């Protein structure tokens, strides 16, 4: 493994912190305190980032914020995602308005799931999930991205769970992938760990997000089968959007669902969300893989 570079880590820390506070600016002392960096180092580093256009410095207030160079970098990195979002956005907003929910579009970037778009009005006292937030792509998170993948991709995803997951739990995760393919989407039950995950995600606390994902292993997370006589407390529903090669390019996740839903209500919700993701797949020229619901 390559040795970490302190200088690179400091640059990443500054940019990540400012990205988590895009509407705020900070003076040298406050910024150094927030990213745990001494002022001498911070003065030099912030000066170089400002000269390069990655930060802007207010000459009067002497505060720093994100600079225009990052916009060009972000646009270049997200070219394909912008195309997908531009065609998906109206469908997301319509679904959010019709159901009175939050609709979140996300995608995979390396080992992370990244939030790209949030549609719909937040309910009072709910956690704020914003574009740019990310969570680790490790079991049990991310089934909708892996359910239609290859066996090798499934094994790599399962391996990311680490040593805490035994053979029985791996079998449960495989059963969850079967259920995603059977329903056409991922259904998640609400619970304390799931609630902590949403709070950590909204706060942008990377360590807390990872801890909450780890705690999901100990909680009943997946809704595998519907009992027509039962009621359910759903946390979210996530459905896939497929690209032209039949791979999942986007997940549409619906949050702020009713506290309790009957099996019939869940089936109706699944049908409505899948209608939306099929529409988005169609406008992208996408192809649903064989066996997709």
C-alpha atoms as one frame of an Amber mdcrd trajectory, in Angstrom:
protein
   0.000   0.000   0.000   1.266   3.466  -0.915   2.293   5.704   1.986  -0.223
   8.508   2.622   0.807  12.040   1.703   0.060  14.575   4.485  -0.032  17.421
   1.972  -2.597  15.716  -0.227  -4.641  14.749   2.835  -4.753  18.401   3.926
  -5.914  19.566   0.484  -8.618  16.886   0.404  -9.670  17.783   3.939 -10.083
  21.464   3.088 -12.004  20.823  -0.129 -14.233  18.165   1.433 -15.053  20.427
   4.373 -15.941  23.385   2.148 -17.977  21.113  -0.143 -20.008  20.086   2.912
 -20.646  23.795   3.647 -21.108  25.243   0.138 -23.083  28.292   1.285 -20.597
  29.335   3.978 -17.203  31.039   4.065 -14.505  30.752   6.742 -11.519  32.829
   7.800  -8.078  31.293   8.153  -8.279  30.610  11.878 -11.716  29.012  11.767
 -10.981  26.908   8.713  -7.727  25.622  10.208  -9.518  24.768  13.419 -12.315
  22.933  11.621  -9.943  20.770   9.547  -7.346  20.371  12.332  -4.468  22.157
  10.610  -1.975  24.684  12.020  -2.228  28.257  10.766   1.232  28.404   9.180
   0.497  25.369   7.023  -3.028  26.569   6.359  -1.910  30.019   5.203   0.397
  28.519   2.590  -2.015  25.822   1.442  -5.021  28.144   1.162  -2.924  30.662
  -0.740  -1.897  28.071  -3.308  -5.453  26.779  -3.722  -6.682  30.349  -4.155
  -4.016  31.155  -6.764  -5.033  28.032  -8.672  -8.722  28.992  -8.587  -9.883
  26.134  -6.375 -10.748  28.623  -3.615 -11.779  32.266  -3.591 -10.729  34.745
  -0.899 -12.769  37.800   0.000 -10.250  40.674   0.196 -12.340  42.544   2.774
 -13.555  39.804   5.098 -10.483  37.652   4.419 -12.684  34.558   4.222 -12.386
  31.536   1.941 -14.944  29.610  -0.079 -15.073  27.223  -3.028 -13.642  28.622
  -6.261 -14.635  28.480  -9.944 -11.945  25.980 -10.937 -13.817  23.275  -9.031
 -16.866  23.835 -11.212 -14.919  22.936 -14.336 -13.477  19.858 -12.633 -16.907
  18.774 -11.421 -18.493  19.272 -14.819 -15.791  17.209 -16.480 -16.070  14.411
 -13.920 -19.862  14.323 -14.046 -20.443  14.672 -17.800 -22.335  11.399 -18.202
 -24.145  11.883 -14.907 -25.361  15.320 -16.074 -26.876  13.751 -19.169 -28.629
  11.107 -17.087 -29.900  13.651 -14.560 -31.100  16.114 -17.179 -33.386  13.409
 -18.568 -34.404  11.985 -15.201 -35.036  15.185 -13.243 -38.626  15.893 -14.331
 -39.625  12.297 -13.630 -38.148  12.511 -10.134 -39.971  15.751  -9.386 -43.277
  14.435 -10.673 -42.994  11.281  -8.574 -42.065  13.285  -5.466 -45.031  15.632
  -5.968 -47.530  12.853  -6.652 -46.544  10.751  -3.643 -45.569  13.545  -1.256
 -42.149  11.981  -0.676 -38.479  12.760  -1.202 -36.977  11.166  -4.306 -33.217
  10.751  -4.271 -31.131   9.873  -7.332 -27.795   8.212  -6.639 -25.051   6.418
  -8.507 -21.904   4.396  -7.875 -18.499   6.073  -7.867 -15.803   3.602  -7.021
 -16.533   2.194  -3.566 -19.128   4.847  -2.687 -22.772   5.519  -3.423 -23.079
   9.237  -4.208 -26.251  11.330  -3.992 -26.726  13.278  -7.238 -30.163  14.861
  -6.896 -32.899  15.299  -4.303 -36.466  16.134  -5.339 -39.434  16.868  -3.119
 -39.957  18.955  -0.025 -38.436  17.817   3.244 -40.827  17.052   6.038 -40.361
  18.793   9.408 -37.864  17.129  11.717 -36.500  14.912   8.953 -32.825  14.621
   8.122 -31.549  16.743   5.245 -29.993  14.591   2.519 -28.227  16.664  -0.111
 -26.503  16.151  -3.446 -22.874  15.248  -2.821 -23.487  13.143   0.271 -22.056
   9.659   0.024 -22.090   6.338   1.829 -19.925   3.244   1.483 -20.985   0.599
  -1.027 -20.791  -2.289   1.418 -23.402  -4.867   2.491 -26.180  -4.512   3.323
 -26.226  -1.160   1.464 -26.499  -0.979  -2.325 -28.445  -4.117  -3.270 -30.208
  -2.315  -6.113 -26.832  -1.643  -7.756 -25.565  -5.205  -7.492 -28.688  -7.374
  -7.948 -28.342  -7.470 -11.738 -24.542  -7.652 -11.740 -22.264 -10.581 -12.380
 -21.396 -13.280  -9.851 -17.888 -11.841  -9.567 -19.328  -8.404  -8.747 -21.618
  -9.956  -6.148 -18.691 -11.712  -4.489 -16.661  -8.497  -4.366 -19.605  -6.682
  -2.793 -20.061  -9.433  -0.203 -16.345  -9.411   0.581 -16.537  -5.712   1.438
 -18.580  -6.650   4.501 -15.376  -7.838   6.165 -14.799 -10.471   8.818 -17.867
  -9.575  10.897 -20.180 -11.244   8.374 -20.452 -15.014   8.689 -21.709 -17.527
   6.158 -25.284 -17.272   7.370 -25.323 -13.507   6.923 -23.815 -13.801   3.444
 -26.629 -16.202   2.598 -29.143 -13.645   3.870 -27.575 -11.004   1.634 -27.890
 -13.310  -1.353 -31.536 -13.873  -0.434 -31.937 -10.091  -0.357 -30.520  -9.827
  -3.881 -33.009 -12.484  -5.001 -35.808 -10.441  -3.433 -34.652  -7.268  -5.220
 -34.811  -9.078  -8.548 -38.187 -10.593  -7.642 -39.778  -7.277  -6.594 -37.846
  -5.201  -9.122 -36.608  -2.957  -6.314 -35.087  -2.933  -2.829 -37.400  -2.583
   0.168 -35.818  -1.549   3.474 -37.433  -1.797   6.887 -37.049   1.042   9.350
 -35.046   0.639  12.537 -32.650   2.448  14.907 -29.500   1.789  12.840 -31.263
   2.869   9.648 -32.346   6.096  11.361 -28.795   6.730  12.605 -27.531   6.218
   9.067 -29.860   8.859   7.663 -28.856  11.325  10.383 -25.150  10.689   9.778
 -25.643  10.991   6.021 -27.449  14.300   6.447 -24.695  15.592   8.730 -21.985
  14.545   6.268 -20.110  12.699   9.020 -18.114  10.070   7.120 -17.085   8.087
  10.192 -20.609   8.074  11.612 -21.992   6.926   8.244 -19.558   4.004   8.152
 -20.435   3.055  11.754 -24.170   3.155  11.030 -23.749   0.990   7.923 -21.785
  -1.494  10.024 -24.597  -1.573  12.620 -27.171  -2.440   9.946 -25.727  -5.958
   9.911 -27.304  -6.550  13.327 -30.732  -5.251  12.317 -33.550  -6.692  10.211
 -32.914  -4.486   7.206 -34.533  -6.129   4.183 -38.183  -6.769   3.452 -37.917
 -10.025   1.507 -41.545 -11.093   1.086 -44.913  -9.449   1.580 -47.554 -10.949
   3.846 -50.975  -9.745   2.702 -52.171  -9.652   6.325 -49.236  -7.663   7.693
 -48.359  -3.994   8.029 -44.839  -2.665   7.469 -42.678   0.234   8.616 -40.628
   1.009   5.523 -37.530   3.148   5.597 -37.196   3.482   1.836 -37.730   1.896
  -1.552 -34.930   1.933  -4.148 -35.457   1.057  -7.818 -32.948   0.786 -10.682
 -32.547   2.797 -13.866 -30.752   0.839 -16.574 -28.406   2.196 -19.222 -27.993
   1.090 -22.849 -25.719  -1.784 -21.773 -28.290  -3.146 -19.309 -26.319  -2.056
 -16.234 -27.724   0.059 -13.410 -26.693   3.688 -13.985 -28.934   5.302 -11.394
 -30.947   4.345  -8.335 -34.166   6.188  -7.529 -34.792   5.996  -3.784 -38.036
   7.117  -2.165 -37.882   8.399   1.434 -40.351   9.919   3.926 -42.837   7.103
   3.471 -45.899   6.673   5.721 -45.015   5.329   9.168 -47.060   2.185   8.527
 -48.101   0.633   5.208 -50.207  -2.382   4.384 -48.946  -4.981   1.935 -51.363
  -3.580  -0.652 -49.989  -0.069  -0.084 -46.430  -1.368  -0.547 -47.386  -3.123
  -3.783 -49.005   0.055  -5.113 -45.927   2.092  -4.185 -43.622  -0.419  -5.891
 -45.726  -0.296  -9.056 -45.689   3.511  -9.161 -41.947   3.841  -8.560 -41.107
   1.124 -11.101 -43.261   2.929 -13.669 -41.085   6.003 -13.130 -37.766   4.154
 -13.357 -38.935   2.406 -16.536 -39.792   5.804 -18.034 -36.312   7.100 -17.154
 -34.711   3.950 -18.560 -36.652   4.498 -21.792 -35.609   8.146 -22.238 -31.983
   7.109 -21.694 -32.253   4.457 -24.372 -31.656   1.919 -21.624 -32.270  -1.802
 -21.771 -33.650  -3.828 -18.888 -31.684  -7.046 -18.426 -33.428 -10.334 -18.997
 -35.542 -11.243 -16.021 -35.904  -7.672 -14.723 -39.422  -7.055 -13.421
